[in-house]
Amino acid sequence: MVLGIISIVLVFIPIIGMIAWILAPLGLILGFVAVGKPYGRGAAIAGLICSGIGLLVCIGWFFFFAAIAASGAAAGA
């Protein structure tokens, strides 16, 4: 859960947000491992949700900046 929360916070900081690309998938993997454990299932599900949100925001930023770059390249050509 901690990795998911940190990835959500870091994804909105311009250069440091690249760290979220590492933390969010790592949090998802560890969350799936923790769901299989007999204890702490709620925290594991919360971690999966936070990491998933962090990863979705990372992907959204990627497509946002890709669209800006593509429109800039098209306008400059």
MIRO-135634 format. One record per residue (C-alpha): residue number from 1; residue in one letter; x negated, y, z negated. Coordinates in Angstrom, 3 decimals. Example, Ala and Ser with C-alpha at 12.3 -4.5 7.8 and 13.67 -1.06 7.14 Angstrom:
2
+------+------+----------+----------+----------+
| resi | resn |        u |        v |        w |
+------+------+----------+----------+----------+
|    1 |    A |  -12.300 |   -4.500 |   -7.800 |
|    2 |    S |  -13.670 |   -1.060 |   -7.140 |
+------+------+----------+----------+----------+
END
This chain:
77
+------+------+----------+----------+----------+
| resi | resn |        u |        v |        w |
+------+------+----------+----------+----------+
|    1 |    M |    0.000 |    0.000 |    0.000 |
|    2 |    V |   -2.881 |    2.343 |   -0.767 |
|    3 |    L |   -4.324 |    2.013 |    2.735 |
|    4 |    G |   -0.940 |    2.836 |    4.245 |
|    5 |    I |   -0.499 |    5.940 |    2.110 |
|    6 |    I |   -4.033 |    7.131 |    2.871 |
|    7 |    S |   -3.530 |    6.545 |    6.600 |
|    8 |    I |   -0.325 |    8.614 |    6.569 |
|    9 |    V |   -2.101 |   11.476 |    4.813 |
|   10 |    L |   -5.221 |   11.356 |    6.990 |
|   11 |    V |   -3.420 |   11.093 |   10.314 |
|   12 |    F |   -2.347 |   14.740 |   10.052 |
|   13 |    I |   -5.873 |   16.097 |    9.455 |
|   14 |    P |   -7.405 |   16.932 |   12.853 |
|   15 |    I |  -10.839 |   15.254 |   13.047 |
|   16 |    I |  -10.632 |   13.130 |    9.920 |
|   17 |    G |   -7.416 |   11.611 |   11.269 |
|   18 |    M |   -9.460 |    9.219 |   13.375 |
|   19 |    I |  -10.090 |    7.236 |   10.190 |
|   20 |    A |   -6.371 |    6.399 |   10.174 |
|   21 |    W |   -6.960 |    4.281 |   13.302 |
|   22 |    I |   -8.995 |    1.955 |   11.086 |
|   23 |    L |   -6.967 |    2.118 |    7.883 |
|   24 |    A |   -3.469 |    1.580 |    9.313 |
|   25 |    P |   -4.153 |   -1.751 |   11.097 |
|   26 |    L |   -6.234 |   -2.919 |    8.156 |
|   27 |    G |   -3.341 |   -2.085 |    5.835 |
|   28 |    L |   -0.952 |   -4.017 |    8.090 |
|   29 |    I |   -3.162 |   -7.090 |    8.043 |
|   30 |    L |   -3.593 |   -6.999 |    4.277 |
|   31 |    G |    0.135 |   -6.356 |    3.843 |
|   32 |    F |    1.037 |   -9.452 |    5.837 |
|   33 |    V |   -1.406 |  -11.483 |    3.765 |
|   34 |    A |    0.071 |  -10.109 |    0.526 |
|   35 |    V |    3.662 |  -10.867 |    1.536 |
|   36 |    G |    2.798 |  -14.554 |    1.404 |
|   37 |    K |    1.691 |  -14.296 |   -2.225 |
|   38 |    P |    4.202 |  -15.184 |   -4.956 |
|   39 |    Y |    3.699 |  -11.873 |   -6.792 |
|   40 |    G |    3.687 |   -8.222 |   -5.732 |
|   41 |    R |    6.027 |   -8.770 |   -2.799 |
|   42 |    G |    7.641 |   -5.318 |   -3.154 |
|   43 |    A |    4.319 |   -3.513 |   -3.064 |
|   44 |    A |    3.294 |   -5.587 |   -0.053 |
|   45 |    I |    6.448 |   -4.618 |    1.833 |
|   46 |    A |    5.922 |   -0.961 |    0.900 |
|   47 |    G |    2.347 |   -1.254 |    2.183 |
|   48 |    L |    3.552 |   -2.738 |    5.453 |
|   49 |    I |    6.017 |    0.096 |    5.912 |
|   50 |    C |    3.454 |    2.810 |    5.086 |
|   51 |    S |    0.817 |    1.261 |    7.330 |
|   52 |    G |    3.342 |    0.849 |   10.141 |
|   53 |    I |    4.340 |    4.500 |    9.886 |
|   54 |    G |    0.685 |    5.540 |    9.881 |
|   55 |    L |   -0.021 |    3.452 |   12.964 |
|   56 |    L |    3.049 |    4.775 |   14.784 |
|   57 |    V |    2.001 |    8.362 |   14.082 |
|   58 |    C |   -1.522 |    7.553 |   15.353 |
|   59 |    I |   -0.068 |    6.154 |   18.560 |
|   60 |    G |    2.241 |    9.157 |   18.877 |
|   61 |    W |   -0.684 |   11.563 |   18.558 |
|   62 |    F |   -2.582 |    9.583 |   21.199 |
|   63 |    F |    0.248 |    9.851 |   23.730 |
|   64 |    F |    0.811 |   13.515 |   22.838 |
|   65 |    F |   -2.805 |   14.449 |   23.540 |
|   66 |    A |   -2.903 |   12.221 |   26.627 |
|   67 |    A |    0.097 |   14.072 |   28.037 |
|   68 |    I |   -1.539 |   17.414 |   27.313 |
|   69 |    A |   -4.752 |   16.292 |   29.016 |
|   70 |    A |   -2.858 |   14.983 |   32.021 |
|   71 |    S |   -0.862 |   18.182 |   32.435 |
|   72 |    G |   -4.035 |   20.244 |   32.074 |
|   73 |    A |   -5.822 |   18.162 |   34.682 |
|   74 |    A |   -2.869 |   18.424 |   37.048 |
|   75 |    A |   -2.659 |   22.195 |   36.602 |
|   76 |    G |   -6.400 |   22.641 |   37.154 |
|   77 |    A |   -6.514 |   20.569 |   40.330 |
+------+------+----------+----------+----------+
END
